[in-house]
Amino acid sequence: MPLTLIALVILSALMIAFAVLAQSEPVIAMNQYRGAVARALAESAVERAIWALTAGSRVGGGVDPPSSGVVAGPPYDGGTSITIGSGGFTLKITGVSTSDVRIEAVGFTPDNASPGSAYRKITASLMRLPDFGLGAPCALCVRGDLDVMGSATIDARGDTSCGRKYGTYTAGTTTTLGAASIWGAVDGNDTSNETTDVLINAPTADFDALTLGAHHLAVLKQMARASGTYIGPGSPPGGATSWTGTVTFDAAHPIARDGVVFVDTISGNAPAADNPADYANASFQSGAFSMGDFQGWIIVMGNVTAFDVTGTLRGLLYVMNALTPSGTSPVHGLVVAQSLAAADRSQTGLPVSFDCAGANGAGKIPTGWFLTGGSYKEVSGH
């Protein structure tokens, strides 16, 4: 008898526990379900931001990146609810630069007003690679001093689809030597080497739109690694066992595909003005482009010492320090030298003609927006 009573007490306790669970478990399950839905809707808002920025204001529902510190207008102001199925989201886009924004995405279900609604908030940064065609004021831009030598021709007249550009644009001086000729499209005439063709002593801030930030360089480096066109630590040039900072591209060691070519510093770190010994030195000789012509971006974290290829570069030649090349191979696109070590003067004898599509990679460089690595976070509050 006592054992029966004990068993009844135990069973009664279990029945009460199961009865309580039967009441609380559906509530817990519903809360988890609503949380998952709200999170999925917040993720949808992130995707909406990527689409809207990539489409731009020329497309209904698209938006251009706001100015730094400015919040986009509705529906991307964080206060406009966009309904999808059994819930919706709000999305706030804040400008950082022409190629960077911050977003706050809040998903909710079943609505954005009921006390029992579930919310999830995601913050992230979005980026795109700079629009060099639109942002460049010139065919050849140097954040320092420049010598244009020999029979070089720098010409911005052929393509004005991205605006009228100067021939050369320097933060320092520009010296024209020999029979070199520089034409800009600003003045609308065909007389070379005028002050409207050659702009000197430009504010260094004007070069910000032509500068690849650390996050841009990280993406480009990853792209080059994926395509086998990265030269740097762990990926020495053909025939070498280690990376010493010097590479020659030629018929024996050519660039085999279009896209991004990235020549890194010796250390693999960002180049510093006070450490020129870490800079890369790249030479481009006959046969460097196995496909004949190259389309894309060539990024050199240091100096270009020669550009004497047999084909044409239709794209961007981006040099972190100085351009001091021999050779007369044409560039259809844009050349940028950042003159990181101010004492190093850039010199060129190259024919450079501005081309808007070429400056943006001739179709070989992605132009859309995407998540900035490491910026995606789910946070509390809404």
C-alpha positions in Angstrom: 0.0 0.0 0.0 2.7 2.6 0.9 4.5 1.8 -2.4 1.2 2.4 -4.3 0.8 5.8 -2.7 4.4 6.7 -3.4 3.9 5.7 -7.0 0.8 7.8 -7.3 2.6 10.8 -5.9 5.4 10.4 -8.3 3.0 9.9 -11.2 1.0 12.9 -10.1 4.1 15.1 -10.1 5.1 13.9 -13.5 1.6 14.6 -14.8 1.7 18.1 -13.4 5.2 18.7 -15.0 4.0 17.4 -18.4 0.9 19.6 -18.1 3.1 22.7 -17.4 5.3 21.7 -20.3 2.3 21.3 -22.6 1.4 24.9 -21.9 4.9 26.4 -22.1 6.5 24.4 -24.9 4.1 25.8 -27.6 4.9 29.3 -26.4 8.6 28.6 -26.5 8.4 27.0 -29.9 6.3 29.9 -31.3 8.9 32.4 -29.9 11.7 30.5 -31.6 9.7 30.3 -34.8 9.0 34.1 -34.8 12.6 34.8 -34.0 13.7 32.7 -36.9 11.2 34.4 -39.3 12.3 37.9 -38.0 16.0 37.0 -38.6 15.2 35.8 -42.1 13.4 39.0 -42.9 16.3 41.0 -41.5 18.6 39.1 -43.8 16.2 39.8 -46.7 16.6 43.5 -45.9 20.4 43.1 -46.3 19.9 41.5 -49.7 17.5 44.3 -50.6 20.2 46.9 -49.7 22.7 45.1 -51.9 20.2 45.0 -54.8 19.1 48.6 -54.4 22.6 50.0 -54.3 23.7 47.9 -57.2 20.7 49.0 -59.3 21.1 52.7 -58.4 18.5 55.4 -58.6 18.0 54.9 -62.3 15.9 51.8 -61.5 12.6 51.9 -59.5 13.4 51.0 -55.9 17.1 51.5 -56.4 19.2 54.1 -54.5 22.5 55.8 -54.9 25.0 55.7 -52.0 24.2 58.8 -49.7 26.9 61.3 -48.9 29.1 60.6 -45.8 27.0 60.7 -42.7 23.7 61.1 -44.6 20.8 58.7 -44.3 19.0 57.7 -47.5 15.5 58.7 -48.1 12.4 56.5 -47.8 12.1 53.5 -47.9 15.7 53.3 -46.8 15.5 55.7 -43.8 15.0 53.1 -41.1 11.5 54.4 -40.5 9.6 52.9 -43.4 8.1 49.4 -43.0 8.3 47.1 -46.0 5.9 44.1 -45.7 6.7 40.7 -46.9 4.5 37.7 -46.2 3.9 37.2 -42.4 6.1 40.2 -41.4 8.5 42.7 -42.9 11.5 44.8 -42.3 12.9 48.3 -42.0 16.2 49.3 -43.6 18.5 52.2 -42.9 21.3 53.0 -45.3 23.9 55.6 -44.1 26.6 56.9 -46.4 30.3 56.5 -45.6 31.9 57.2 -48.9 31.0 56.8 -52.6 31.9 53.1 -52.3 31.0 52.3 -48.7 27.8 52.4 -46.6 26.5 51.2 -43.3 23.2 49.5 -43.0 20.8 48.6 -40.1 18.2 46.0 -41.0 15.4 45.1 -38.6 13.1 42.2 -39.4 9.7 41.8 -37.6 6.8 39.4 -37.4 3.8 39.5 -37.5 3.9 43.3 -37.7 5.9 46.4 -36.5 3.3 47.5 -33.9 2.0 44.7 -31.8 3.5 44.2 -28.3 4.1 40.5 -29.0 5.9 41.0 -32.3 9.4 39.4 -32.6 12.3 41.5 -33.9 15.8 40.8 -35.1 18.4 43.4 -36.0 21.4 43.1 -38.3 24.1 45.7 -38.8 26.7 45.5 -41.6 28.8 47.5 -43.9 28.5 47.2 -47.7 31.2 48.1 -50.2 31.9 48.2 -53.9 35.1 48.7 -55.8 35.6 52.4 -56.7 34.2 53.7 -60.0 37.5 54.9 -61.3 36.0 55.9 -64.7 33.7 58.4 -63.0 35.9 59.4 -60.2 39.2 60.0 -62.1 39.8 63.6 -63.2 42.5 62.5 -65.7 44.0 59.9 -67.9 47.2 59.8 -65.9 47.0 60.8 -62.2 50.0 61.1 -59.9 49.9 62.1 -56.2 53.3 63.6 -56.5 55.7 64.8 -59.3 55.6 63.6 -62.9 57.9 63.7 -65.9 56.3 63.0 -69.3 59.2 62.1 -71.6 60.1 61.1 -75.2 57.3 60.8 -77.6 54.7 60.0 -74.9 51.1 60.9 -75.7 48.6 61.4 -72.8 45.1 61.9 -74.3 41.8 62.2 -72.6 39.8 63.4 -75.6 38.7 60.0 -77.0 36.1 59.1 -74.4 34.1 61.8 -72.5 31.3 59.4 -71.5 32.4 59.7 -67.8 33.0 63.4 -68.1 35.7 65.6 -69.5 39.1 64.8 -68.0 42.5 66.4 -67.8 45.4 64.7 -69.6 47.5 64.6 -66.5 46.6 65.6 -62.9 49.3 65.8 -60.2 49.6 66.8 -56.6 53.1 68.1 -57.5 54.7 69.4 -60.7 54.5 68.0 -64.2 57.4 68.4 -66.6 57.0 67.7 -70.3 60.2 66.6 -72.0 61.2 66.0 -75.6 58.2 65.6 -78.0 55.8 64.5 -75.3 52.2 65.7 -75.8 49.3 65.9 -73.3 45.7 66.5 -74.3 42.8 67.0 -72.0 39.1 67.1 -72.8 38.3 70.0 -70.4 39.0 72.8 -72.9 37.5 71.1 -75.9 40.4 72.0 -78.3 43.1 70.0 -79.9 46.1 72.1 -78.7 48.4 70.1 -76.4 50.3 70.9 -73.3 48.1 73.8 -72.2 47.2 74.5 -68.6 43.8 73.1 -69.3 45.5 69.8 -70.3 48.0 69.6 -67.5 46.8 70.3 -64.0 49.5 70.7 -61.3 49.6 71.2 -57.5 46.1 69.6 -57.1 44.9 69.1 -53.5 45.9 65.6 -52.3 42.3 65.2 -51.1 41.3 65.0 -54.8 43.1 61.7 -55.0 40.9 60.1 -52.3 38.4 59.0 -55.0 41.3 57.3 -56.8 42.6 55.4 -53.7 42.0 51.8 -53.0 41.4 51.4 -49.3 42.6 48.5 -47.2 39.2 46.6 -47.6 39.3 47.1 -51.4 42.8 45.8 -51.5 41.9 42.8 -49.4 39.1 41.9 -51.9 41.3 42.4 -54.9 44.1 40.3 -53.4 41.6 37.5 -52.7 40.3 37.7 -56.3 43.9 37.5 -57.7 44.7 34.5 -55.4 41.6 32.7 -56.7 42.5 33.3 -60.3 46.2 32.4 -59.9 47.4 36.0 -60.7 48.7 36.9 -57.2 52.4 37.4 -56.7 53.5 37.8 -53.1 54.3 35.9 -49.9 53.5 32.2 -50.5 53.0 32.8 -54.2 56.4 33.7 -55.8 56.7 34.3 -59.5 57.3 31.3 -61.8 60.8 29.8 -61.4 61.3 31.4 -57.9 61.2 29.5 -54.6 60.5 32.6 -52.5 59.1 36.1 -52.9 61.9 38.7 -52.9 59.8 41.7 -54.1 60.9 41.7 -57.8 59.0 40.2 -60.6 59.3 40.3 -64.4 56.4 39.3 -66.5 57.5 38.2 -70.0 57.0 35.4 -72.5 58.6 32.9 -70.1 56.5 34.0 -67.2 53.3 35.6 -68.7 50.0 36.8 -67.2 47.7 34.1 -68.5 44.2 35.5 -67.8 42.3 38.8 -67.6 40.9 40.2 -64.4 43.0 41.2 -61.4 46.8 41.0 -61.2 48.0 41.8 -57.8 51.8 42.2 -57.0 52.2 42.4 -53.2 54.9 43.9 -51.0 57.7 41.6 -49.7 56.0 41.3 -46.3 52.4 41.1 -47.6 51.6 44.1 -45.4 50.4 47.4 -46.6 53.3 49.5 -48.0 54.5 52.3 -45.7 56.0 55.6 -46.7 59.0 55.1 -44.4 59.7 51.5 -45.6 60.5 51.6 -49.3 62.6 48.4 -48.9 59.3 46.5 -48.6 57.9 47.8 -51.9 57.4 45.5 -54.9 59.1 46.2 -58.2 57.3 44.9 -61.3 58.6 44.9 -64.9 56.3 44.1 -67.8 58.2 42.9 -70.9 57.5 41.5 -74.4 55.1 38.5 -74.1 53.8 39.5 -70.6 50.2 39.1 -71.8 49.8 35.6 -73.2 46.4 36.5 -74.5 47.8 39.4 -76.6 45.9 42.2 -74.8 45.1 42.4 -71.1 41.7 43.5 -69.8 41.3 44.3 -66.1 43.3 45.9 -63.3 47.0 45.6 -62.5 47.8 46.5 -58.9 51.4 46.9 -57.9 52.2 47.5 -54.2 55.3 49.4 -55.0 56.9 50.5 -58.3 56.5 49.7 -62.0 60.0 49.8 -63.5 59.2 48.8 -67.2 56.1 48.5 -69.4 57.2 47.2 -72.7 54.7 44.6 -73.6 53.7 43.5 -77.1 49.9 44.0 -76.5 47.7 46.6 -75.0 46.5 47.1 -71.4 42.8 48.0 -71.5 42.2 48.7 -67.9 43.8 50.2 -64.9 47.4 50.4 -64.0 47.5 51.2 -60.3 50.9 51.8 -58.7 51.2 52.4 -55.0 54.4 54.3 -55.3 56.2 55.4 -58.5 55.8 54.7 -62.2 59.3 54.8 -63.7 59.0 52.6 -66.8 60.8 52.2 -70.1 58.8 51.1 -73.0 56.0 52.6 -75.2 53.2 50.1 -74.8 49.7 51.6 -74.9 47.3 51.9 -72.0 43.6 52.4 -72.8 42.0 53.2 -69.6 43.6 54.9 -66.6 47.0 55.1 -64.9 47.3 56.0 -61.2 50.5 56.4 -59.2 50.0 57.1 -55.5 53.6 58.4 -54.8 53.7 56.9 -51.3 57.4 57.8 -50.9 57.1 61.5 -51.8 60.8 61.7 -52.9 60.2 59.2 -55.7 59.2 61.0 -58.9 57.1 59.2 -61.5 58.3 59.2 -65.1 56.6 57.8 -68.2 57.0 57.5 -72.0 53.8 55.5 -72.4 50.9 56.4 -74.7 47.9 56.6 -72.3 44.4 57.3 -73.6 41.5 57.6 -71.2 38.8 55.0 -71.6 35.9 54.9 -69.1 35.1 51.2 -69.5 38.8 50.4 -69.4 39.3 52.3 -66.2 36.6 50.2 -64.6 38.2 46.9 -65.8 36.7 46.5 -69.3 34.0 44.2 -67.9 36.4 42.0 -65.9 36.0 43.6 -62.5 32.7 43.3 -60.5 30.8 46.5 -60.3 28.1 45.6 -57.7 27.9 46.0 -54.0 28.7 43.2 -51.5 29.3 42.7 -47.8 32.4 44.0 -46.2 34.3 41.1 -44.6 33.8 40.9 -40.8 31.1 43.6 -40.6 28.0 41.4 -40.4 26.5 41.3 -36.9 23.2 40.4 -35.3 22.7 42.8 -32.4 20.1 43.3 -29.7 17.5 46.0 -29.7 15.6 47.5 -32.6 
